[in-house]
């Protein structure tokens, strides 16, 4: 009996020390959704890559609008700094470390992916591209 009480107290103490352990938030749920879709599109899917996400963010594309050939056209090269779109509208920093409330609303994330991918790439982003890009930004 004494051992059970000690184990219970230890478990409770650990839970208080790590309050978010094991609980997925909206960002993780969104990444899980993209992973499922990426896996369905390609059984070879082995996970998201921040390096691929960075390349997607910085690479220039020819398929979208001429004034926005890359994500950096509006969001700038510094993911931790604010920027402006071509119309002059201020854009909050993209890096999660600089904008902690970003990427918590899956509907908003999807809205901006749809708009920005079409403007930059000339098409919607794939689940792999979305997951890679989001992984990159969450790590920034």
VOLUM-647295 format. One record per residue (C-alpha): residue in three letters; x, y, z. Coordinates in steps of 0.05 Angstrom, whole numbers, padded with zeros to 5 digits, always signed. Example, Ala and Ser with C-alpha at 12.3 -4.5 7.8 and 13.67 -1.06 7.14 Angstrom:
<rs>
ALA+00246-00090+00156 SER+00273-00021+00143 
</rs>
This chain:
<rs>
UNK+00000+00000+00000 UNK+00056+00049+00018 UNK+00089+00036-00049 UNK+00024+00053-00086 UNK+00017+00119-00050 UNK+00090+00137-00065 UNK+00081+00119-00138 UNK+00017+00161-00142 UNK+00052+00221-00109 UNK+00111+00214-00157 UNK+00064+00212-00217 UNK+00026+00273-00192 UNK+00091+00311-00181 UNK+00115+00295-00251 UNK+00049+00317-00281 UNK+00055+00384-00246 UNK+00127+00392-00270 UNK+00108+00378-00342 UNK+00037+00406-00350 UNK+00033+00399-00425 UNK+00065+00331-00432 UNK+00025+00284-00475 UNK-00028+00336-00494 UNK-00029+00355-00567 UNK-00047+00427-00584 UNK-00075+00456-00648 UNK-00007+00460-00682 UNK+00008+00387-00669 UNK-00062+00367-00690 UNK-00053+00406-00755 UNK+00014+00373-00768 UNK-00017+00305-00754 UNK-00072+00321-00805 UNK-00020+00341-00857 UNK+00021+00278-00841 UNK-00040+00234-00853 UNK-00054+00267-00920 UNK+00020+00264-00940 UNK+00023+00190-00922 UNK-00040+00177-00963 UNK-00008+00213-01023 UNK+00058+00177-01015 UNK+00069+00114-00973 UNK+00144+00134-00972 UNK+00127+00194-00929 UNK+00178+00194-00872 UNK+00161+00258-00835 UNK+00166+00333-00844 UNK+00230+00371-00855 UNK+00246+00440-00830 UNK+00301+00444-00882 UNK+00251+00432-00938 UNK+00205+00482-00905 UNK+00260+00534-00906 UNK+00274+00521-00979 UNK+00199+00528-00995 UNK+00198+00594-00957 UNK+00259+00624-00991 UNK+00256+00594-01062 UNK+00230+00636-01120 UNK+00175+00604-01163 UNK+00151+00623-01233 UNK+00080+00596-01228 UNK+00048+00649-01184 UNK+00040+00724-01188 UNK+00101+00761-01216 UNK+00104+00809-01156 UNK+00104+00751-01106 UNK+00153+00698-01132 UNK+00171+00675-01062 UNK+00143+00675-00991 UNK+00199+00724-00974 UNK+00168+00774-01023 UNK+00119+00793-00968 UNK+00146+00759-00906 UNK+00218+00779-00914 UNK+00281+00738-00903 UNK+00280+00746-00827 UNK+00225+00700-00801 UNK+00231+00734-00732 UNK+00219+00804-00759 UNK+00156+00840-00780 UNK+00148+00855-00854 UNK+00101+00887-00905 UNK+00065+00861-00965 UNK+00069+00898-01033 UNK+00008+00939-01014 UNK+00043+00963-00951 UNK+00003+00923-00901 UNK+00043+00904-00839 UNK+00054+00829-00828 UNK+00071+00802-00759 UNK+00134+00759-00754 UNK+00124+00688-00779 UNK+00170+00652-00730 UNK+00133+00621-00672 UNK+00187+00647-00624 UNK+00171+00719-00644 UNK+00095+00709-00651 UNK+00074+00657-00600 UNK+00000+00660-00616 UNK+00011+00642-00690 UNK-00014+00577-00720 UNK-00064+00562-00664 UNK-00126+00568-00709 UNK-00127+00512-00762 UNK-00179+00548-00804 UNK-00136+00611-00806 UNK-00074+00570-00824 UNK-00111+00537-00881 UNK-00139+00604-00906 UNK-00070+00634-00910 UNK-00039+00572-00942 UNK-00093+00573-00995 UNK-00084+00647-01010 UNK-00008+00649-01006 UNK+00007+00584-01041 UNK-00036+00605-01100 UNK-00002+00673-01103 UNK+00069+00646-01097 UNK+00065+00577-01129 UNK+00005+00587-01174 UNK-00028+00527-01141 UNK-00047+00501-01073 UNK+00008+00473-01030 UNK+00011+00398-01019 UNK+00003+00370-00949 UNK+00078+00354-00949 UNK+00094+00427-00967 UNK+00047+00453-00913 UNK+00076+00407-00860 UNK+00148+00423-00879 UNK+00135+00498-00879 UNK+00097+00496-00813 UNK+00152+00453-00782 UNK+00203+00505-00804 UNK+00164+00563-00774 UNK+00148+00527-00709 UNK+00223+00515-00701 UNK+00241+00587-00713 
</rs>
